Amino acid sequence: MPVTMSQAFIDNFLGNSPKWFKIAILSFLIINPIIFYLNPFIAGWLLVVEFIFTLAMALKCYPLQPGGLLAIEAVAIGMTSPSQVLHEIEANLEVMLLLIFMVAGIYFMKQLLLFVFTKMITKIRSKIVVSMMFCIASAFLSAFLDALTVIAVIIAVAVGFYSIYHKVASGKSFADDHDHTSDGHHQLCEDELGAFRGFLRNLLMHAGVGTALGGVCTMVGEPQNLIIAAQANWQFAEFALRMSPVTIPVFFAGIATCFLVEKFKVFGYGQQLPKAVHTILSEYDAHEDSHRTKHDKVKLLIQALIGVWLVVGLAFHLASVGLIGLSVIIMATAFNGITNEHALGKAFEEALPFTALLAVFFAIVGVIIDQHLFAPVIQWALSYEGNTQLVIFYIANGLLSMVSDNVFVGTVYINEVKAALLSGQITRDQFDLLAVAINTGTNLPSVATPNGQAAFLFLLTSAIAPLIRLSYGRMVWMALPYTIVLSIVGVLAIQLGTLEQMTQYFYDSHMILHHSVKEIGGAVSGH
């Protein structure tokens, strides 16, 4: 039968998304103006729920398109204004620059990171040690880089390992640069392949959790961290110190969980690397080492030196995070001979869709501000005092981050708490403590589902997920022990009353160190 214009429209609208999802989005677009005319407050909340729905359905359709349509309509019917959206973007320009430049900058350091992770797997035979090293390395890298970039690198490592094994097991050599074909697939041992898939699943999940453990610690680990730091006017060192009463015990609890799930082989962990696969990967690593030219070695050295600059630049806040990322791009490409415009363009492909989505977040935040949507919730939470208030904020952020995106949740809550500070409802000290509760609340419980963390969602939608049979349900199940442990340890660190005292202690230590460095610098310059 011939296709009608209406059928063609529905087919084109949101592409391959399910038909029921397309109808739902169109229904939202029709209903919202009517509800807004009748009751702006209810319409605002309905919009927030609809937007969270688009985030939860990210596997069916990237949220930029459906969420963006809802945001455009919200501006068009007067729920917020273009100037308010622009104001939110301007206030968070540093976050946008982080995503644009820092993620792209790390793209040009992938060779070094691939080299390091390959050595981990081929040189260390203990699965427990390898798992803990992947978790710790991901945490360390995520503390100084963006978590999305770190997981992208580890996915590239896993894809590389899978391709090497498949190529050799299909009867091809390392020198064969062509992709494997299905002709040799029958030569693969299914038990061996299944065990290898399980091994890669384990490492990727440990690494994913590692990005959360490290990402919560510093202002550059996650986009919402930078937003929270900007509202609190904290620099890199102060942010890390203020978070440490919660992040340090959570980190050790996370590493202990990694050890225990591997030791007792629960929740799908404990899969060993088959001996035959280890032999193949080791031979490949030896092949790469023997064929590495002086040019290649210089490139690795340059990337290592740039990594040192990155850590020093961020730790001492020598420039804004985005500008440090831009300096990484310039130096890594200049000294490693990457001067083609198309080669540069590839580095920006991973981050720009999420950067555009973040701009849509700010449009929804504009609606929340203009319609005063969160005011009753915030007022209820602020009616409590002391640690109880902090726990409520932690749990509220955590539960919402499990089903929504933690950047969106963190942005909304920190803006509302900042408004409470400016209106005199809370003191500056209480605001600082609430900022810690919001940051940890959005970062830790959100490992429960791929919806909450961009790094987890990126892993689930990557090319490696179907190869290693990593489904949504399996990811939630494998993340469960981490979700329980990290959430409980986080809330206990706040509830037991150690947060305020330890924060003050660490902050005092930081100020003493800062003044000491300043005095030394003055003495040196005086001479």
N, C-alpha and C positions, 0 to 999 in steps of 0.2 A: 504494500500500500504506500502511496506517496506521503511524504512527510509534510505536515502542515507547518505554517509559520510559528504557531504557538509551541508545537513539539520541538521545532528547531531551536526556539528561544530557550526552552527548558533544558535541552541537551547541551547547549552552549554555556548556560548559566552555571558557574562554579564547576565546569568541566566534568570530571569523573566522580564527583561526590555523589552519595546516595540520593535518590530522588526525594525521599522523605526529608533529608537535610535541606535540600534546595527549597522545598515547599515551606519548611519551618522558617528559614531566613526571609523568604518573601512575605510570609505571614507577619513576622516581626516588623518588617518595614511598613506594612499596611496598618498594623495595630498601633504602633508607637505614637504617631501624630494624634490619633483619636484619644488615647489615654492621656497624653500630655495636655490636650485641650481641657480634659475633664479634671485631672489632678496631676500637676507637675511633679510632686514628690513621689507618687506611686510610679509614674512614668520613668522617673530617674532610676528608681530601684529595679524596675523591670528591665531597663537598658543594661544595668550592671549584671543582672542575672543572665541576660541574653549574651552579653559579651563573655562572661565566664563559660557559658555553654559552648561558644565558638572555640575557646581555649581548650576545653575538655574534649572537643571533637577534632583536635589538631591532626590526628592520624587520618581522618577522612578528608579534611580540607585544611590547608594552612590558614591560620586565623587572620592573616592580613586582609584577605578579600572579604569574607563575611563580616569580620569585626570592623574593617574599614568602611564598609557600606553603612553599618549601624552608626559609626562615628560621624560620617558625612551627613547622614540624615539628622542626627542630633544637633549638629551645628546649624543645619538648614532651617529646622523648626524652632530654634531659639533656646534649646536646652543649655547650650553654652555658646561662646562667641569665638570667631577666628582669632581675635586678639588674646583671649584667655588661653587658647591652645598654644599660640605662639609664645606667650609668657611662660607656660610650663616647659616648653622645649628650650627656651633661652635659659631658664633656671637650671636645666639639666643638660646643658650643652656638653659638659665634660664627659657625661655618660655616653652621649652620642659619639664623641671623638674617641672614647675608649673602644667602642665597638667597631668603629670604622678603621682606626689606625692600629690599635694594639693587636687585634685578631689578625689583621693583614701582616703586621710585622712578624708575628710568630710563624706565619706561613713560610717565611724565608729562613727560619731556623729549624725547619722540620728534619733536615738531614742529620743534624746533631742529635735531636731527640730520638729519631729512628735508630741511630747508631747506639745510643745508651740503652734503649729498651730491648733491642736485639741482643745485646751483650748479656742483659739480665736473664733472658730465657735460655740462651745457649750455654752460659757458663755456670749457672746454678741449677742443680738437679732437684733440690728439695722443693716440692710444690708449695708447702707452707711458707717457706722463706721467699720464694718468687712472688706469691700472692701478697705477702706483707710489704715487699719492696715495691710492687706496683701500686699498692694503696698509698704508701708513704710518699713515693715519688710523685704520684698524681696530686697528693695533698700539698706537697712543697711547691710544685709547679703552679698549682691553682692559686696559691697564696700570692704569687707574683705575676701571674698571667691570668687571662680570662679562662674560666672553667670550660667554656665551650671550645676554646682552642685546644686545650689539653686533651679533652676527650676526642677531638678530631684527629689529633696526632696518634693517639693510642688506637683508634679505629684504623688509621692508615697502617699501623704496625700489624694489627690483626689481619687485615686484608692481604698485606704482603706475605705474612706467614702462611695463610690459607692458600694463596696463589702458588707459592713455592712448593708446598706439599702436593697440591693437586697436579701441578705441572710435572713434578718428578714421578709421582705415583701413576701418572698417565703415560709415562714412558718418554718424557722429554728431558732435556738437559738445562742447566742454569743458563747456558749461553743462548738458549732459544728465547727470544724476546717476545714471541707471539703468545697471545693468550691461549690457554688450554682449550681444546675442543671436546665435544661430547663423545668423540670416537673412542677415547681412551678411558672413559668413565668406568667402564666395566672392570678395569684393572684395579680399581681402588678397593681396599678391604673395608667393608661396611663397619665392622666393629672398631677398627682402627680410626676410621673417619668419625664415627660417632663419639669416640673418646676424645678425639682432638677437638671436635666442636664443643664438647662439654668443658674442656680445658680452657678454650678461648672465651666461652661464656663466663666462666668463673673469673678470669683475669679482667675482662671488660667490666663486669659488675663491681669487682673490688676497686678498679680504677675509677668508675663512675662515682662510687661512694667516697673515694679519696678526694675527688674534685669538690664534693660537698664539705668534707672535713677541712680542707685547706681553704676553700672558697669563702667560708664564713669568717675566717680569721682576719682578713685585710680588706681595705677599701676597694681593691681592684679585682678581688676574687669573683664577685658577682655584680651585675649592673646595679641592683638595688642597694648594694653596699655603698657605692659611690654616691647614690642619691641621698642615702641616710647620712653619710659623712658630710655632704655639702650642706644639708639642713642643720647639722650639729656643729658645722665649722671645725671639723676634725681633720688633721693631716694624717699621713700614712702611719707614723709611729704611734700617735695618740689613739687612733682607731684600733690598732692591733692590741695595745695595752688595755684599753677599756673593754674589749671583747674577751680578753684572755681568761678572766675568772670562769667563764662558761666554756670557751673554745678549747682550753688546755685539757680539762678533764674529759670533755667530749672526744677530743682527738685520741687520747689513750684508750678510752672505752671503745672507740671505733676500731682501733688496731687490735685490741683484745678480742673483739667480735670476729674480726677477720681470721685470727688465729683459731678461735674455737670452732667456727663453722667449717674450716678446712680440716681441723684435727678430728672432729666427730662426723664429718661428711654429711651434714644436714642441710636442708633447704636447697638441695641441688648442687652443693659445693663438694670439693674433695676429688674432682675428676683429675686423673693423672695424665701427664703427657706421654703418649705411647713411645716406647724406645725407638721404634723405626722412624717416627716423626722427628724425634730429637736428633737422630743421626742425620736426617735430611737437612734440618735447619742448621745444624752445626757445620755440615759440609758447605752449605750455602754461605754461612758467615765467613768460613775460611776462604772460600772462593772470592768473596767480596774484599776481604782483607788483602789477599794476594794481588788483586787487580786494582787496588786503590792507588791512584797516581799522586804525585806531589801536589798537583792542582787540587785534588779532592781533599788531601790532608790540610792544605792551607785554608780551604773553605770551612772545614770543621773547626780549625783553630780560630778563624775569624768569628764564627758563630758563637763559640765559647766565650770569647772576649766581649762580644756584644751582649751575651747573657749576663756577664759580670756587670757591665754598664747598666743593664736593665734593672738588676737588683739594687745596685747603689743609687741609681737615679730615683727609683720609687721609694726606697727606704728614707732617703734624705729630702724627698720631695723637691728635686732640683728643677722640675717643670711639671706641668699638669700631665696626668696619665696619658691622655691622647697625644700630646706633643712628644712624650718619651717614645710612644709607639711609632710616631712618624719618624723620629730619629733612628729607630731600629730599622724601619723600611729603607731609609736613605743609605745608612751604613752597610746593611746586609746586602743590598743590591749593588751598591757602588763597588765594594771591595770583592764581591763575588761575581762581577761581570754580568749582572742581569740588567740589561738596558733596553730591552724590547717592550714596547707599550703593552702588547698583548700578554706577555709573560707577567707583567705587573698586574694586569687586570684580573687574572685568575685568583690572586691573593684576596681580592675583595668580595668574591662570590659568596663565601660562607657567611659573612657577617651582615651584609647589606639588607637581606630580607628581614632579619631580626631587628635591625636598626629602624627600618620602615615600620615594623610592628610596634616598636617602642614609641614612635611618634603617635601611633593610634592609641596606645595606652594613655598618653598624655591628654588626648582629646577626651577620653572617658574620665580621666582624673579632673579635667575641666568641668565636666557635667557634675561630678560628685561635689566639687567645690561650690559651683554656682547654685546647685539645688540643695546644698547642705544635707546631703544624704546620710553621711556617717555621723553627723552631730549627735543624734540620740544614742547611738551605740557607744561613741567615745565618752559621752557624758555619763552613761551607765558605768563604764569601766573606770572612769576617773572618780566615781563616787566611792570607790574602795581606796584603801591606803596601804602604804608600805609594800611588802613583798607580795601580798595578795593581788594588788593592782598589777604588779609586774607579771605574775603568773597568768592572770586573765589575758593580758596582752599577748603573752607568749603562746598560750593555747589557742586564742582566737586567730592569730596569724598562722599558726601551725596547721590548724584544721582547714582554713581557707586555702592555704598554699598546697595542700594535698590534692585539691580538685581544680585549682586555678593555677595561674603562673605566679611564682613568688616575686617577680619584679613588680607586677601590677599590685599585688597585695602590700608589699613593702612600701611602695610609692604612696598608696592611699593612706596607710596608717601613719607614716612619718609626717605627711602633710597635715593631717588632722591633729596630731600631737604638737606639731610646731605652732599651729593656730591656737591651741590651748595655752601654750607657753606665752605667745605674744599677747593673748588676752588676759594674762595674769592668773589663770586657773591653776597652773602648776609652777613650781620653782625650776630654776635651771638645773639643779642637781637631780630632781626627779625626771626632768626631760632626758638627761643623759642616761639615766638608768632605763627609762622606757625605750630609748633608742637601741640599747643593747638587747632588751627583750624582743623588740620588733625584728632586729636583724637576725638574731639567733632563731627566733620563731619562724621566720620565713625560710631560713636556710636548712634547718635540721629535719623537722618532720616532713618536709617536702620531698624527701627521698622516697617516700611511700609509693608514689606513682610517677610515671613519665610526664604527667601533666604539670607537675610542680616545678621541675628543674629543666632548664633549656638543654643542659648537657645530656640528661637522661632521654629527653625527647629526640635529641639529635642522634643518639645512639640507636634508639628504636626505629627511627626512619632512615637509618644509613644502609648502605649496600651490604654490610656485614651481617645485619640482623637476620635476614632470611637464610643466609649461608650457614649460620651456626644455630638456627632454629630458636632464636630469641624472640618470643612473642610478648605481647602486653601482659598477659596473665603470668607468664613465667618470670618476667621482670619484677612484677609486684611481689610474687612469692619469694624470689631471691633477695629482694630488698627488705622483706619483712623483719628479719632479725636486726638489721641495722636501724630500721625505722623505730622499733621498740626501744632499743638500747639508747640511741642518740636522743630521742624525744624525752625519755625518762631522766637520763643523766643531765640533759639541758635544763629541764624543769626543776630538778633537785638542786642544781647549782644556784638557781634563782631563789627557790623556796627556802633553802636552809639559811638564807640571810648573809651568805658570804660575798654576794655580788658587790654590795655597796662598800664594805670594808676593803675587799681586795682591789676593787677598782681604784679607790682612793690611794691605797698603798702603791699600786703600780704607777698611778699617775704621778704621785709624789716622787717616785724613783725616776720616772721619765723627766720631770722638771729638773731634778738635781743633775741628771746626766746632761740635759740640754744646756744648763747654765755652766757646767764644767767644760763642755766642749766649746762653748762660746768664750769662756775665759782663756782656755788654751789657745783658741784661734786669735784672740786679741793679743795675747803675749807674743805669739809667733809673729804676727803682723807688726807688733811694736819693735821687734828686733830686726 
